[in-house]
Amino acid sequence: MISYLIKRILWMIPMLIGISLISFFIMHLAPGDVTSNEASFNPKASEESRQKLRELYNLDKPVIIQYGLWVKRIVQLDFGNSFASHQKPVLWERKDKSGNITKGLIQESLPITLMINLMGIFIIFSISIVLGTLSAVRQNTWVDRSITLFVFIGFAIPGFWLALLLMYWTGVSHQWLPISGLHSPGFQNLSGFGQFIDLLKHLVLPVSISSLSGLAGISLYVRNGMLDILHQDFIITARSKGLKENKIVFIHALKNAILPLITIIGLSIPGLIGGSVIAESIFAIPGMGKLFYDSVLMRDFPVIMGILTIGSVLTLIGTLLADIGYAWADPRVRKGLVK
């Protein structure tokens, strides 16, 4: 098991290099760059000024040299500065010569995205395990059909359409919930409890939208896993011994049915950082998803590559943690009986 983990960790290095190389080249295949965007906002910008910008950002050099310069900075954990007018650092805060501290873009947006997605993942797995188990136990009844209908509706409804619909219904028509941002005007003047309630109101819609599609998929996944386990020989044996049905379902069957969810949890780690581009953009939440979307529109290469690199590292780590968790949960994997 130890040798397997060492090999997996070593394989992460060339995989990360390959992912970053492909992402870097694909990104530069897109038409235009940051200089064309800046020139579009300033019609008087001359070709000479645009060329100076390209030289300043090293965009006049061949792509492979740009990639080499980028890798040199990344090895030092320096993701550079944004191409935007504020020139903020991409990753962590920096102190200038005057002693002023400027926070990094990812440093500012990361806690927001983590908060929203952790809440979403908790809701998804808490509800989907209950729905999937109930649907499997009540197979072919009205309960099963109702849950299955809900699952297919969750798959079919586009997230952006549902977000706009809920914004109009709960925010514009009835004014029950705020529809943008994380804080209301005058947030600083509220008490601690008032700020907490105000934050929760702002989080209801984005968390609900980001949870719906995952809730539908995982509940169906749990249902299929439970149906497969409930027809296994050891479940039939447990019933023949006279064990209570609740003990059979929730101890013997569910424990084995949710083992594959360990892999899904591991692969959900990149989503914690990547965020939901749709939800954060529609609800104007300054998280990682909106930051990535705005950076793509602005051709802000350092920010795009910073987010892609972090997402790639977390994807590889998530896959590794999923394998470790599966080995911990399944003794056959630890003993090498299952590859």
C-alpha angles and dihedrals in degrees: 000000000000093000090049091054092047091052091049092051092049091049089056091070099062090037091055091048091050093048093048092046094051092044092049094050095043090050091054091050089068113102118258131009140224092286092059090050092050091047091052089061091048112044090185092062109121128218088248092058091047090051090052089053091051090051091047091053094039089241091133091068125086115276094247091056090048088052091050092051090048093050090049090057094042092055086059090047089247112137092179129227130306118262089227121107094262090059092209119174113262101225120014136012120275135200119224127211091272092056095251114144119221117193120226120250094237090044090057098044101036099076091051094052092044091052094049096044096043089054090047094050092048091052093044097052096038095053100032094056090052094046094045094048093046091048092051095046091048094043116174093007128114088264091057092046093048093051092045090051089051090050094052092046089052090052094046102046112089110234096225092051093050090047092054091045093052091044090056096042101043100027110028104026101036102012092220097136137023114253104206142035129007101267137043123230109280092026092144091057094058125096120255092263091045091053090050092052091045091052092049091052091053091049098051097082101040093044091048093050094047091048101048101074093042091047092055095047099046094044089056089046091053091047093054091045092050093049090053093048095045090062095051121115095244090058091051089049092050091052092048089055089058099249116164115265093235091055091048093050102040101033108029104024103032093046090059096037095057095051092095088053087072088071091049091050090052092050090048091068095085089052089059088065102029091054127191110303092193098048096042094046096047095045093040093237113164096228135128094276094056091042090055092047093050091046092054091052091049095043087236095171099183092053093044093050092044092056093042092050093050090046092050093050091049092048091055092044091047091053091049093048090048090055091047092048092048091050090050092050098042116052090198090067093049090052093048095246091123119046 
